[in-house]
Amino acid sequence: MKRKSVETEYMEDRAALYRSLAKLDRRSFLKVSAAAAGAVLAKGLVPPHSFAPVSVAQGAEAAGADKPAFRFAYISDSHLYERKINDRFVRALLRAVEDVNALDPQPDFVFYGGDLAQLGQAAELELGAQILKSVKAPLKMMVGEHDWYLDMGERWRKLFGKPTYSWDHKGVHFVVLMSVMERDFWTKRGLTPMERMTTVAGLDNGMQSPFMVGEKQRQWLKNDLSRLADNTPLIVFSHSPLYKLYKNWNFWTDDAEEVQAILKRFENVVVIHGHTHQLLTNRIGNIHFHGLLSTAWPWPYAPQGMPELTIQMSRPDPFNPNDGCGDGEVLVHVDGLIDKVYNLWNRNPITVAKGYTASSGTKCIPPKPNRPGY
């Protein structure tokens, strides 16, 4: 009997896995992806991809964008373990730092979108801080739930300062919110700090409460914005999306409508969030929402609640651990609206131009995926 070639085995395995993925939940998706990647490496194969270099400027121009006032870069959701446990995520963060350091001209600043660590341990956060010290441009940080719930942010504050803050830059007001607050579910149950951390990291268990900004921060936000005119361009960063996407995965902020009400008086508001690990676009009234890519892994798209302006990125190849991952840039216009550049590592970059959200999806439409999400 003639033996199949390694390449034939690879393609048959790949096709079988694609068929089985339709039945997986989000947690199982990661396990299968990791196993598939290991199988490919064991066979010594490099899976095919469709990457063709396209500059950010070319991508924005193709999307119909005019010249931006300034730009910044972003990195997000690296989920670092200690290097001795898992160095793939470490290497991915290093790659993202190389990306932003190679930009010419350099961005005005680099924003980190949260979940630097996986289990919030001091060694994980300190490793991330050490890597991020290599970023050439000024660095702005946001906290994620994986960074916080082991010690309730003690190490984070020592390394990076306050989790809630604001600043002004070239006529735009920027705000960073800690949007992954939770009601206490751990004290009465007598959970240890690590049990609390792993519960929050699980996202889709039934024990924890939904994420929220909370009354104290909402009042802080009101006070921070009170001095600004209604026509001030405003960009807000939050780790969880400031709308209600899919509660079962905690892709959700419970007091989102209350935060939106505070932002309602401004003519143009952009909210940029991490947490969902994917190209994600939404608009609610005057607020334009954009998700960030992860350097660690891509999540599947939620089975319900998807914003109608979202054009999904093509389905990640489970045989390639970097597919669907990346970093990117944000091109900020004088009116405060943005062109959001998704620098997907194994594919052509995708630009979601300001004209797309400004026209509610009738203009500057990004390319649709050739392999939609399951």
HUNOR-V841275 format. One record per residue. N is the residue number from 0. RES is the residue in one small letter. PHI is phi in whole degrees, -180 to 180 (NA if undefined). NEAR is the number of other C-alpha atoms within 10 Angstrom. Layout:
n->N res->RES phi->PHI near->NEAR
n->N res->RES phi->PHI near->NEAR
This chain:
n->0 res->m phi->NA near->3
n->1 res->k phi->-71 near->4
n->2 res->r phi->-76 near->7
n->3 res->k phi->-70 near->9
n->4 res->s phi->-71 near->8
n->5 res->v phi->-59 near->12
n->6 res->e phi->-64 near->12
n->7 res->t phi->-65 near->11
n->8 res->e phi->-60 near->13
n->9 res->y phi->-61 near->17
n->10 res->m phi->-67 near->12
n->11 res->e phi->-68 near->11
n->12 res->d phi->-61 near->15
n->13 res->r phi->-64 near->17
n->14 res->a phi->-64 near->11
n->15 res->a phi->-64 near->10
n->16 res->l phi->-67 near->17
n->17 res->y phi->-56 near->15
n->18 res->r phi->-65 near->9
n->19 res->s phi->-76 near->10
n->20 res->l phi->-63 near->16
n->21 res->a phi->-60 near->11
n->22 res->k phi->-98 near->11
n->23 res->l phi->-91 near->13
n->24 res->d phi->-86 near->12
n->25 res->r phi->-65 near->15
n->26 res->r phi->-70 near->14
n->27 res->s phi->-67 near->11
n->28 res->f phi->-54 near->17
n->29 res->l phi->-66 near->18
n->30 res->k phi->-63 near->11
n->31 res->v phi->-66 near->17
n->32 res->s phi->-61 near->20
n->33 res->a phi->-65 near->15
n->34 res->a phi->-65 near->13
n->35 res->a phi->-65 near->20
n->36 res->a phi->-61 near->18
n->37 res->g phi->-64 near->15
n->38 res->a phi->-65 near->15
n->39 res->v phi->-64 near->17
n->40 res->l phi->-64 near->13
n->41 res->a phi->-63 near->9
n->42 res->k phi->-85 near->12
n->43 res->g phi->74 near->10
n->44 res->l phi->-106 near->13
n->45 res->v phi->-109 near->11
n->46 res->p phi->-66 near->16
n->47 res->p phi->-71 near->10
n->48 res->h phi->-147 near->11
n->49 res->s phi->-115 near->8
n->50 res->f phi->-69 near->12
n->51 res->a phi->-142 near->11
n->52 res->p phi->-59 near->12
n->53 res->v phi->-135 near->13
n->54 res->s phi->-69 near->12
n->55 res->v phi->-59 near->21
n->56 res->a phi->-62 near->14
n->57 res->q phi->-63 near->11
n->58 res->g phi->-63 near->20
n->59 res->a phi->-68 near->24
n->60 res->e phi->-64 near->14
n->61 res->a phi->-65 near->13
n->62 res->a phi->-83 near->22
n->63 res->g phi->87 near->18
n->64 res->a phi->-86 near->21
n->65 res->d phi->-89 near->14
n->66 res->k phi->-69 near->13
n->67 res->p phi->-76 near->17
n->68 res->a phi->-75 near->14
n->69 res->f phi->-164 near->16
n->70 res->r phi->-145 near->19
n->71 res->f phi->-135 near->18
n->72 res->a phi->-106 near->24
n->73 res->y phi->-140 near->26
n->74 res->i phi->-136 near->27
n->75 res->s phi->-156 near->30
n->76 res->d phi->51 near->31
n->77 res->s phi->-91 near->27
n->78 res->h phi->51 near->25
n->79 res->l phi->-70 near->31
n->80 res->y phi->-96 near->23
n->81 res->e phi->-61 near->20
n->82 res->r phi->-57 near->14
n->83 res->k phi->-68 near->6
n->84 res->i phi->-89 near->8
n->85 res->n phi->-156 near->11
n->86 res->d phi->-98 near->13
n->87 res->r phi->-65 near->16
n->88 res->f phi->-68 near->23
n->89 res->v phi->-64 near->21
n->90 res->r phi->-64 near->16
n->91 res->a phi->-67 near->20
n->92 res->l phi->-65 near->27
n->93 res->l phi->-60 near->18
n->94 res->r phi->-63 near->16
n->95 res->a phi->-65 near->24
n->96 res->v phi->-63 near->21
n->97 res->e phi->-62 near->14
n->98 res->d phi->-59 near->19
n->99 res->v phi->-72 near->23
n->100 res->n phi->-73 near->18
n->101 res->a phi->-86 near->11
n->102 res->l phi->-64 near->12
n->103 res->d phi->-139 near->7
n->104 res->p phi->-73 near->8
n->105 res->q phi->-67 near->15
n->106 res->p phi->-67 near->20
n->107 res->d phi->-64 near->14
n->108 res->f phi->-161 near->18
n->109 res->v phi->-118 near->26
n->110 res->f phi->-108 near->20
n->111 res->y phi->-103 near->24
n->112 res->g phi->-93 near->29
n->113 res->g phi->104 near->28
n->114 res->d phi->58 near->25
n->115 res->l phi->-67 near->32
n->116 res->a phi->-103 near->28
n->117 res->q phi->-95 near->23
n->118 res->l phi->-120 near->25
n->119 res->g phi->65 near->31
n->120 res->q phi->-76 near->22
n->121 res->a phi->-56 near->18
n->122 res->a phi->-65 near->16
n->123 res->e phi->-68 near->21
n->124 res->l phi->-66 near->25
n->125 res->e phi->-69 near->18
n->126 res->l phi->-62 near->17
n->127 res->g phi->-62 near->21
n->128 res->a phi->-62 near->16
n->129 res->q phi->-65 near->11
n->130 res->i phi->-65 near->14
n->131 res->l phi->-70 near->18
n->132 res->k phi->-63 near->12
n->133 res->s phi->-80 near->13
n->134 res->v phi->-64 near->18
n->135 res->k phi->-73 near->16
n->136 res->a phi->-77 near->17
n->137 res->p phi->-56 near->12
n->138 res->l phi->-110 near->16
n->139 res->k phi->-115 near->13
n->140 res->m phi->-117 near->21
n->141 res->m phi->-130 near->28
n->142 res->v phi->-92 near->29
n->143 res->g phi->-119 near->29
n->144 res->e phi->-63 near->29
n->145 res->h phi->-69 near->26
n->146 res->d phi->-85 near->29
n->147 res->w phi->-110 near->25
n->148 res->y phi->-86 near->25
n->149 res->l phi->-76 near->22
n->150 res->d phi->-121 near->16
n->151 res->m phi->56 near->16
n->152 res->g phi->85 near->20
n->153 res->e phi->-61 near->15
n->154 res->r phi->-68 near->19
n->155 res->w phi->-58 near->23
n->156 res->r phi->-61 near->13
n->157 res->k phi->-65 near->9
n->158 res->l phi->-83 near->13
n->159 res->f phi->-126 near->14
n->160 res->g phi->94 near->14
n->161 res->k phi->-69 near->15
n->162 res->p phi->-82 near->16
n->163 res->t phi->-125 near->18
n->164 res->y phi->-165 near->16
n->165 res->s phi->-148 near->15
n->166 res->w phi->-160 near->10
n->167 res->d phi->-115 near->10
n->168 res->h phi->-150 near->9
n->169 res->k phi->50 near->9
n->170 res->g phi->87 near->13
n->171 res->v phi->-110 near->17
n->172 res->h phi->-96 near->19
n->173 res->f phi->-109 near->17
n->174 res->v phi->-132 near->19
n->175 res->v phi->-116 near->24
n->176 res->l phi->-109 near->21
n->177 res->m phi->-94 near->23
n->178 res->s phi->-98 near->29
n->179 res->v phi->-114 near->26
n->180 res->m phi->-67 near->21
n->181 res->e phi->-135 near->18
n->182 res->r phi->-68 near->11
n->183 res->d phi->-67 near->11
n->184 res->f phi->-110 near->14
n->185 res->w phi->-103 near->16
n->186 res->t phi->-66 near->9
n->187 res->k phi->-64 near->7
n->188 res->r phi->-83 near->9
n->189 res->g phi->67 near->10
n->190 res->l phi->-73 near->13
n->191 res->t phi->-73 near->12
n->192 res->p phi->-55 near->14
n->193 res->m phi->-70 near->15
n->194 res->e phi->-64 near->14
n->195 res->r phi->-62 near->21
n->196 res->m phi->-63 near->24
n->197 res->t phi->-69 near->17
n->198 res->t phi->-64 near->19
n->199 res->v phi->-65 near->25
n->200 res->a phi->-64 near->17
n->201 res->g phi->-68 near->15
n->202 res->l phi->64 near->20
n->203 res->d phi->-104 near->16
n->204 res->n phi->-84 near->13
n->205 res->g phi->-94 near->11
n->206 res->m phi->-85 near->12
n->207 res->q phi->-85 near->18
n->208 res->s phi->-90 near->16
n->209 res->p phi->-65 near->21
n->210 res->f phi->-67 near->27
n->211 res->m phi->-157 near->22
n->212 res->v phi->-83 near->22
n->213 res->g phi->93 near->20
n->214 res->e phi->-61 near->12
n->215 res->k phi->-61 near->8
n->216 res->q phi->-72 near->17
n->217 res->r phi->-62 near->16
n->218 res->q phi->-67 near->12
n->219 res->w phi->-59 near->14
n->220 res->l phi->-64 near->20
n->221 res->k phi->-58 near->13
n->222 res->n phi->-65 near->11
n->223 res->d phi->-64 near->15
n->224 res->l phi->-88 near->18
n->225 res->s phi->-63 near->11
n->226 res->r phi->-84 near->8
n->227 res->l phi->-94 near->13
n->228 res->a phi->-74 near->11
n->229 res->d phi->-63 near->15
n->230 res->n phi->-94 near->13
n->231 res->t phi->-71 near->17
n->232 res->p phi->-63 near->22
n->233 res->l phi->-132 near->25
n->234 res->i phi->-122 near->23
n->235 res->v phi->-114 near->19
n->236 res->f phi->-107 near->28
n->237 res->s phi->-141 near->26
n->238 res->h phi->-75 near->31
n->239 res->s phi->-79 near->31
n->240 res->p phi->-64 near->28
n->241 res->l phi->-85 near->28
n->242 res->y phi->-152 near->20
n->243 res->k phi->-102 near->18
n->244 res->l phi->-97 near->19
n->245 res->y phi->-148 near->16
n->246 res->k phi->-67 near->17
n->247 res->n phi->-61 near->13
n->248 res->w phi->-103 near->17
n->249 res->n phi->57 near->24
n->250 res->f phi->-86 near->23
n->251 res->w phi->-168 near->23
n->252 res->t phi->-130 near->27
n->253 res->d phi->-64 near->23
n->254 res->d phi->-104 near->19
n->255 res->a phi->-58 near->19
n->256 res->e phi->-63 near->13
n->257 res->e phi->-69 near->15
n->258 res->v phi->-69 near->22
n->259 res->q phi->-58 near->17
n->260 res->a phi->-64 near->9
n->261 res->i phi->-68 near->15
n->262 res->l phi->-87 near->21
n->263 res->k phi->-64 near->16
n->264 res->r phi->-74 near->13
n->265 res->f phi->-84 near->17
n->266 res->e phi->-68 near->17
n->267 res->n phi->-132 near->21
n->268 res->v phi->-128 near->27
n->269 res->v phi->-116 near->22
n->270 res->v phi->-114 near->22
n->271 res->i phi->-116 near->24
n->272 res->h phi->-128 near->25
n->273 res->g phi->-99 near->27
n->274 res->h phi->77 near->26
n->275 res->t phi->-92 near->25
n->276 res->h phi->58 near->24
n->277 res->q phi->-168 near->23
n->278 res->l phi->-71 near->25
n->279 res->l phi->-147 near->25
n->280 res->t phi->-134 near->22
n->281 res->n phi->-150 near->22
n->282 res->r phi->-144 near->21
n->283 res->i phi->-128 near->13
n->284 res->g phi->61 near->12
n->285 res->n phi->-87 near->16
n->286 res->i phi->-105 near->23
n->287 res->h phi->-105 near->21
n->288 res->f phi->-110 near->24
n->289 res->h phi->-140 near->23
n->290 res->g phi->-88 near->25
n->291 res->l phi->-113 near->30
n->292 res->l phi->-73 near->30
n->293 res->s phi->-102 near->31
n->294 res->t phi->-91 near->32
n->295 res->a phi->-95 near->25
n->296 res->w phi->-163 near->24
n->297 res->p phi->-94 near->24
n->298 res->w phi->-82 near->19
n->299 res->p phi->-65 near->21
n->300 res->y phi->-78 near->21
n->301 res->a phi->-62 near->18
n->302 res->p phi->-73 near->10
n->303 res->q phi->-154 near->9
n->304 res->g phi->84 near->12
n->305 res->m phi->-66 near->17
n->306 res->p phi->-62 near->16
n->307 res->e phi->-67 near->12
n->308 res->l phi->-83 near->17
n->309 res->t phi->-75 near->19
n->310 res->i phi->-103 near->20
n->311 res->q phi->-64 near->21
n->312 res->m phi->-72 near->22
n->313 res->s phi->-55 near->17
n->314 res->r phi->-53 near->18
n->315 res->p phi->-62 near->21
n->316 res->d phi->-80 near->21
n->317 res->p phi->-68 near->24
n->318 res->f phi->-85 near->26
n->319 res->n phi->-124 near->20
n->320 res->p phi->-65 near->22
n->321 res->n phi->-93 near->22
n->322 res->d phi->-72 near->21
n->323 res->g phi->84 near->29
n->324 res->c phi->-105 near->27
n->325 res->g phi->162 near->30
n->326 res->d phi->-143 near->26
n->327 res->g phi->171 near->25
n->328 res->e phi->-133 near->24
n->329 res->v phi->-126 near->25
n->330 res->l phi->-98 near->26
n->331 res->v phi->-98 near->23
n->332 res->h phi->-94 near->19
n->333 res->v phi->-63 near->14
n->334 res->d phi->-84 near->17
n->335 res->g phi->91 near->22
n->336 res->l phi->-76 near->24
n->337 res->i phi->-131 near->28
n->338 res->d phi->-101 near->26
n->339 res->k phi->-100 near->26
n->340 res->v phi->-101 near->24
n->341 res->y phi->-99 near->28
n->342 res->n phi->-88 near->25
n->343 res->l phi->-71 near->22
n->344 res->w phi->-63 near->21
n->345 res->n phi->-107 near->20
n->346 res->r phi->-145 near->19
n->347 res->n phi->-66 near->16
n->348 res->p phi->-61 near->22
n->349 res->i phi->-119 near->21
n->350 res->t phi->-110 near->30
n->351 res->v phi->-100 near->28
n->352 res->a phi->-77 near->27
n->353 res->k phi->-61 near->25
n->354 res->g phi->-64 near->20
n->355 res->y phi->-70 near->21
n->356 res->t phi->-75 near->26
n->357 res->a phi->-63 near->18
n->358 res->s phi->-95 near->11
n->359 res->s phi->55 near->17
n->360 res->g phi->91 near->17
n->361 res->t phi->-96 near->11
n->362 res->k phi->-130 near->15
n->363 res->c phi->51 near->20
n->364 res->i phi->-75 near->19
n->365 res->p phi->-66 near->18
n->366 res->p phi->-64 near->14
n->367 res->k phi->-83 near->12
n->368 res->p phi->-72 near->12
n->369 res->n phi->-91 near->10
n->370 res->r phi->-136 near->12
n->371 res->p phi->-60 near->13
n->372 res->g phi->-64 near->15
n->373 res->y phi->-72 near->13
